[in-house]
């Protein structure tokens, strides 16, 4: 059984303890609720929690778990006691029988559920400990407040885009604010340096957020950025992000400005330049050479290539 299924059973049982009123009154009753769950021969007591409920009798239809995938059957009230059968379908399928009793200063109840072939028994008891403001302290109100707090806290986090956009967004009313932040953060995405930084920092998530906010796909933005990199002579970016465009720049690439580009994407010209300007030169001569930067890039890439080749061989030199 997955943890999610366990939470589903717990939530269904505790729903009886967090009663929802048809119209929230100005005040309510505060209960301390203790729970215990038994399954597979184990007993697991829960941590006591305090809940604020409306002024309503616990034994009523308001006390029954409600979920769009669950059907409550055979609900009955007999004096201070109530009972029901519940059937849930879909991803969190389960069946259960619950009962509840109103006490002088609280309530108690239990649910026996069948989940994935296992029986789980959840029992709970609520002790009234005072009054509360139901309008602000009810589970629904507190849940909304916590959701709003989380929505506000993540507005500047691009990886959290699914919280704000899409059919399953938890914070759809914050979409405009979130997308405004995305626009500010990614507004320079067509600049090669900014594009590269965003790609390293956020990977594909950044472009999913931009597209979800109506800013275009990564491919569309990259095409514009590659054109800008070409016109600005940023051939390292062209080689890293637009390799299909690299061959047409091999002949005119500046060896010192784009040494890494030449070594990685223009092997023939790189070998010719290395033979002419790098090989056989001493340290002092190389320091004064206009091709110093290119020769450094060439040597670095050769060492990297040799390291990769050695790593791909076995301990005896075999592949």
Buried (B, 14 or more C-beta within 10 A) or exposed (E): EEEEBBEBBBEBBBBBBBBBBEEBEEBBBBBBBBBBBBBEEEEEEBEEBBBBBBEBEBBBEBBBBEBEEBEBEEBEBEEBEBBBBBEBEEEBBBBBBBBBBBEEEBBBBBBBBEBEEEEBBBBBBBBBEEEBBBBEBBBBBBEEEEEEEEBEEBBEBBBBBBBBBEEEBBBBEBBEBBBEBBBEBBEEBBBBEBBBBBBEEBEEBBBBBBBBBEBBEBEEBBBEBBBBBBEEBBBBBBBBBBEEBBEEBBEEBEBBBBBBBBBBBBEEBBBEBBEEBBEEBEEEEBEEBEBBBBBBBBBEBEEEEEEEEEEEEEEEEEE
